[in-house]
Amino acid sequence: MTTRRKYSKEFKLDAVSLVTDQGYTRVEAARSLDICAQMLGRWVKEHQTGDDQAFRGNGKLTPEQEEIKKLKVQVKRLEMEK
């Protein structure tokens, strides 16, 4: 069984830069970096719609997700008090 490769945020940003800034196609950039073109496409899409939240890493929540989590805990606590 193979293990999943993990890529740093810097690597992903550099890979996305090849496509968005330097004019490489996704296939060319993916081939030169030895990664899957579909994965690079996901990275480009996430970067374009991520508004500085792209490539947060595993387990790191967006501010909205953190607020929802806190509110759920508060609701549960209040229900228990009731």
C-alpha positions as a Markdown table, in Angstrom:
| # | Residue | x | y | z |
|---|---|---|---|---|
| 1 | Met | 0.0 | 0.0 | 0.0 |
| 2 | Thr | 1.3 | 3.4 | -0.9 |
| 3 | Thr | 1.3 | 6.4 | 1.4 |
| 4 | Arg | -0.2 | 9.7 | 0.3 |
| 5 | Arg | 2.3 | 12.4 | -0.5 |
| 6 | Lys | 1.8 | 15.7 | 1.3 |
| 7 | Tyr | 2.7 | 19.0 | -0.3 |
| 8 | Ser | 3.6 | 22.2 | 1.6 |
| 9 | Lys | 1.6 | 25.4 | 1.1 |
| 10 | Glu | 4.7 | 26.9 | -0.6 |
| 11 | Phe | 4.9 | 24.1 | -3.1 |
| 12 | Lys | 1.2 | 24.4 | -4.0 |
| 13 | Leu | 1.5 | 28.2 | -4.4 |
| 14 | Asp | 4.6 | 27.7 | -6.7 |
| 15 | Ala | 2.7 | 25.1 | -8.7 |
| 16 | Val | -0.3 | 27.4 | -9.1 |
| 17 | Ser | 2.0 | 30.2 | -10.1 |
| 18 | Leu | 3.3 | 28.2 | -13.0 |
| 19 | Val | -0.2 | 28.0 | -14.4 |
| 20 | Thr | -1.6 | 31.4 | -13.5 |
| 21 | Asp | 1.5 | 33.7 | -13.8 |
| 22 | Gln | 3.9 | 32.0 | -16.1 |
| 23 | Gly | 1.6 | 30.6 | -18.8 |
| 24 | Tyr | 2.1 | 26.9 | -18.5 |
| 25 | Thr | -0.8 | 24.6 | -19.1 |
| 26 | Arg | -1.9 | 22.5 | -16.2 |
| 27 | Val | -0.7 | 19.4 | -17.9 |
| 28 | Glu | 2.8 | 20.8 | -18.6 |
| 29 | Ala | 3.2 | 22.2 | -15.1 |
| 30 | Ala | 2.0 | 18.9 | -13.5 |
| 31 | Arg | 4.3 | 16.8 | -15.7 |
| 32 | Ser | 7.3 | 19.0 | -14.8 |
| 33 | Leu | 6.5 | 18.8 | -11.0 |
| 34 | Asp | 5.6 | 15.0 | -11.2 |
| 35 | Ile | 2.1 | 15.5 | -9.9 |
| 36 | Cys | -1.4 | 14.7 | -11.2 |
| 37 | Ala | -2.9 | 17.3 | -13.5 |
| 38 | Gln | -6.3 | 17.0 | -11.9 |
| 39 | Met | -4.7 | 17.7 | -8.5 |
| 40 | Leu | -3.1 | 20.8 | -9.9 |
| 41 | Gly | -6.4 | 21.9 | -11.3 |
| 42 | Arg | -8.0 | 21.6 | -7.9 |
| 43 | Trp | -5.2 | 23.7 | -6.4 |
| 44 | Val | -5.7 | 26.4 | -9.0 |
| 45 | Lys | -9.4 | 26.4 | -8.4 |
| 46 | Glu | -9.0 | 26.5 | -4.6 |
| 47 | His | -6.5 | 29.3 | -4.9 |
| 48 | Gln | -8.8 | 31.4 | -7.2 |
| 49 | Thr | -11.8 | 31.0 | -4.9 |
| 50 | Gly | -10.0 | 30.7 | -1.6 |
| 51 | Asp | -9.6 | 34.4 | -0.6 |
| 52 | Asp | -6.4 | 33.7 | 1.5 |
| 53 | Gln | -7.9 | 30.6 | 3.0 |
| 54 | Ala | -6.5 | 28.3 | 0.3 |
| 55 | Phe | -4.2 | 25.5 | 1.5 |
| 56 | Arg | -4.9 | 25.8 | 5.2 |
| 57 | Gly | -3.8 | 22.3 | 5.9 |
| 58 | Asn | -5.4 | 19.3 | 7.6 |
| 59 | Gly | -7.6 | 20.2 | 10.6 |
| 60 | Lys | -7.3 | 24.0 | 10.2 |
| 61 | Leu | -10.8 | 25.5 | 10.1 |
| 62 | Thr | -11.8 | 28.7 | 8.4 |
| 63 | Pro | -13.1 | 31.5 | 10.7 |
| 64 | Glu | -16.6 | 30.7 | 9.7 |
| 65 | Gln | -16.2 | 27.0 | 10.5 |
| 66 | Glu | -14.6 | 27.9 | 13.9 |
| 67 | Glu | -17.6 | 30.1 | 14.8 |
| 68 | Ile | -20.1 | 27.4 | 13.8 |
| 69 | Lys | -18.2 | 24.9 | 16.0 |
| 70 | Lys | -18.2 | 27.3 | 19.0 |
| 71 | Leu | -21.9 | 28.0 | 18.5 |
| 72 | Lys | -22.8 | 24.3 | 18.4 |
| 73 | Val | -20.9 | 23.7 | 21.6 |
| 74 | Gln | -22.8 | 26.7 | 23.2 |
| 75 | Val | -26.2 | 25.4 | 22.0 |
| 76 | Lys | -25.4 | 21.9 | 23.4 |
| 77 | Arg | -24.4 | 23.5 | 26.7 |
| 78 | Leu | -27.6 | 25.6 | 26.9 |
| 79 | Glu | -29.8 | 22.6 | 26.0 |
| 80 | Met | -28.2 | 20.6 | 28.8 |
| 81 | Glu | -28.8 | 23.5 | 31.3 |
| 82 | Lys | -32.5 | 23.7 | 30.2 |
